[in-house]
Amino acid sequence: MILPTKHIRKDRSLLGVGASILSLLDTPKTVSGLWNEFDDSRRTTEGAKPVAFDWFVMALDFLYMIDAVEFHRGLLKKRKAK
């Protein structure tokens, strides 16, 4: 589920979805704005299957737990490396 396996493709694992999310967080964004951008990018990428919103939220939770993103004043942004 978190890592890719022989049954879960890399782009469908939480780690893969989280990496895609981080690549879109060049500037702080709202969750809904990030979801729209993420969903659009998945639809236009050849071979990428759609990801459900709940899977997107689980990937956000994962990124928050590993301290990769922070939520401040209603916006998500990448956390700077220490």
Backbone torsions as a table, in degrees:
resi	resn	phi	psi	omega
1	MET	NA	-50.9	179.3
2	ILE	-78.6	-47.8	179.4
3	LEU	-100.6	154.7	175.8
4	PRO	-67.8	146.8	176.1
5	THR	-133.1	-172.3	177.7
6	LYS	-71.0	-16.2	178.6
7	HIS	-102.4	-16.4	-179.8
8	ILE	-120.1	117.7	179.7
9	ARG	-67.4	157.6	-177.6
10	LYS	-57.6	-42.5	-177.6
11	ASP	-76.5	-5.8	177.3
12	ARG	-105.2	-11.4	178.6
13	SER	-74.5	159.0	178.9
14	LEU	-62.9	-34.0	177.7
15	LEU	-65.5	-42.5	178.5
16	GLY	-68.1	-42.9	177.9
17	VAL	-65.2	-40.3	177.9
18	GLY	-62.8	-38.9	177.5
19	ALA	-63.6	-40.4	177.3
20	SER	-63.9	-40.1	178.8
21	ILE	-63.4	-46.6	-179.9
22	LEU	-61.3	-34.2	179.6
23	SER	-67.7	-22.9	179.7
24	LEU	-89.6	-12.0	-176.0
25	LEU	-90.5	52.7	176.6
26	ASP	-73.0	-27.3	173.5
27	THR	-131.3	156.0	177.9
28	PRO	-59.5	139.8	-177.4
29	LYS	-140.6	156.8	171.9
30	THR	-74.7	160.8	178.7
31	VAL	-61.9	-43.5	-178.5
32	SER	-67.8	-37.6	177.3
33	GLY	-65.9	-41.0	177.6
34	LEU	-65.4	-41.1	177.9
35	TRP	-60.5	-45.7	-179.7
36	ASN	-61.4	-43.5	179.4
37	GLU	-66.3	-41.2	179.0
38	PHE	-64.2	-46.8	-179.7
39	ASP	-62.7	-42.6	177.4
40	ASP	-62.0	-41.9	-178.9
41	SER	-67.3	-34.8	177.4
42	ARG	-68.0	-38.0	-179.3
43	ARG	-68.9	-30.8	-177.1
44	THR	-92.8	-9.8	178.4
45	THR	-85.2	124.4	-178.3
46	GLU	-66.7	131.8	178.1
47	GLY	85.5	-9.8	179.8
48	ALA	-86.0	130.5	177.7
49	LYS	-88.7	151.5	178.7
50	PRO	-61.7	151.2	177.1
51	VAL	-114.9	133.0	179.2
52	ALA	-69.7	154.5	-178.0
53	PHE	-59.9	-38.2	-179.4
54	ASP	-65.2	-33.5	176.7
55	TRP	-69.5	-37.6	175.3
56	PHE	-60.7	-44.9	-179.8
57	VAL	-66.6	-39.0	176.8
58	MET	-63.1	-38.0	177.0
59	ALA	-65.4	-39.9	175.6
60	LEU	-62.2	-42.8	176.9
61	ASP	-59.3	-43.9	178.6
62	PHE	-60.4	-46.4	179.6
63	LEU	-62.4	-37.8	178.4
64	TYR	-67.5	-40.6	-179.0
65	MET	-66.0	-33.4	179.4
66	ILE	-91.4	9.2	175.1
67	ASP	66.8	31.8	179.6
68	ALA	-90.6	-23.7	178.6
69	VAL	-132.1	160.0	174.1
70	GLU	-135.5	154.2	-179.2
71	PHE	-113.7	117.7	-176.0
72	HIS	-140.9	122.6	178.5
73	ARG	53.6	41.7	176.1
74	GLY	82.3	5.2	-178.8
75	LEU	-122.6	142.3	172.9
76	LEU	-92.2	139.2	174.9
77	LYS	-149.0	157.0	177.2
78	LYS	-65.2	141.9	175.0
79	ARG	-87.0	137.3	-179.7
80	LYS	-72.3	143.5	177.9
81	ALA	-66.3	143.0	-178.8
82	LYS	-96.6	NA	NA
